[in-house]
Amino acid sequence: MDFQGLRRRYSAFAERAFIPREVFFRSGDRFHHIRVTTGVQKLAALAGFLVLGWFFYASLIYVVHSVTLIAKNDEIERHKLAYFDLLAEVSEYHNQFARITGDLEQNQAYLLSLLKKDPESRNDLPSIQGKLKTSDTEHARVVIARDGLRQRMEQFESDLQEINNRNISLRSKVSEMRDMLHDSEAERDQVAQAREQLVQRLSQVEEDLARASAGKQELETILAGLRAELGETEGARAQLVDEKADLNKNIAGLEQNLGEALAQRARLDDEISGLNSSLAKAVDQGEKLERQSAFLERRVGGLEQRLVDLRDAEKNVVERLSEHTKFTIAMVEKTIEMTGLDVNRMIAGTHDHETGKGGPFIPAADEAAEFEPSIQLETSVILLDQQLNRWAALQKVLSVLPLAPPLDQYRISSGYGPRKDPVNGRKARHEGIDFAAPSRSPVYVTAPGKVVFAGWKGRFGRTIEIDHGHGIRTRYGHLRKILVKVGETVENRQKIGLVGSSGRSTGSHVHYEIRYKGTARNPRKFIKAGNHVFKS
């Protein structure tokens, strides 16, 4: 026999039949929740199998004992008939004995009367002796018959004693069988009640299935709309990625041009200083060098004009880059503010050391006019560098924000904030959003990060918690299966689990939380901010 094959088939059947189940029942206005594990289901099935086995065994024993009891009753009837025959035979012997005794008494009376009346009748003694012998013979025969009858009576009494003992044993067995029958009837009543409960449960499941079919049609309509919106979102997102790449290229080109302009300005400053020194020497030389001085002055004027033009071009480039950077920073800041987070506090976590100070002197607005245009350009470049640093810090923050939902296809069954508890109906606070979806639907991480918890977490059931940095963590509860482990680094939109209904849950969904430094935040704001980013 293929024991391994049988074992595999049994394991497959047990995995399909014995799955974790949860039973909800209502008592008044309260709901009670019972979680039935696979082990409990297996024990219940084993108990039911043992009860059915005991029921069939008791029925078989009852039938066997009934047949045995019928056979014993037949044997008792046969003994009763033999007893009645024996009584008839005893009665016959008794009558015969009475007749012989009466004959003997008559003979004795007759002899006595003969002796008294007629002494001469002694001559008839031989005939009388013959009669006496005949009477003695009959008397001996009666004695022998009486002894035989006594022996048969003793044997019959022993048989009756044995029958009586058997009757007592049969009565005890009949009593046991009646007790077993009574227990079997009680068990049969329990089985009937369980069957009635199963029928009621089946009707309830059919009603739930009808409601689920109606909800499925509604979900399919919502799914079609979501797919259309998803197509539009993907197009906007691709356009945003292209614009971001172009912006990075422009920034790199402008930084390169700015470096070249600063180097050229340094060379021009060196040339101007050299020309000034040459001009001073030319003044000392006199009239001979006046023409050279005029030429040099014209050349210096042209170089100064070139320097002014170059500074204006650099200033225009810096201003355009600054304006574009300001727009990008404003858009990113608006996205972060839509989540309800403090932008400055989030950016503060990206600096290496907040207390470090230094850098070149930048004059105040009312004193800037007193400095040369080169210092104003340097001031603009430094301000642009600060804006680029802030833009880079905002990009770091934006890259770890969970701005997408954890499911591709879903329906929000319970929002964030106050609500009516789905189990006991009391007022409660909900620190996340419940995304309803079919069981085994994939669950995706909403931002890159590191898994800090993956396992069973009380009422949340199978739960995953991911740290995204900057004090932001996301939590995914009531999962059917966990596909990651603690310490694992996950990428954005990586599949981390399957939708289920583990823990304190009334149906298949994902409980999704966002926490900032331990405080729960409304995930709907983050998803709305993500939609704003994609549409922008």
Beta strands, then each sheet from edge to edge (+ up, - down):
strand 1: 21-27
strand 2: 30-36
strand 3: 411-414
strand 4: 417-420
strand 5: 427-430
strand 6: 433-436
strand 7: 442-444
strand 8: 449-456
strand 9: 462-469
strand 10: 472-482
strand 11: 489-490
strand 12: 495-499
strand 13: 509-516
strand 14: 519-521
sheet 1: 1+ 2-
sheet 2: 3+ 6- 13+ 10- 9+ 8- 11+
sheet 3: 3+ 6- 13+ 14-
sheet 4: 3+ 6- 13+ 10- 12+ 7-
sheet 5: 4+ 5-
end
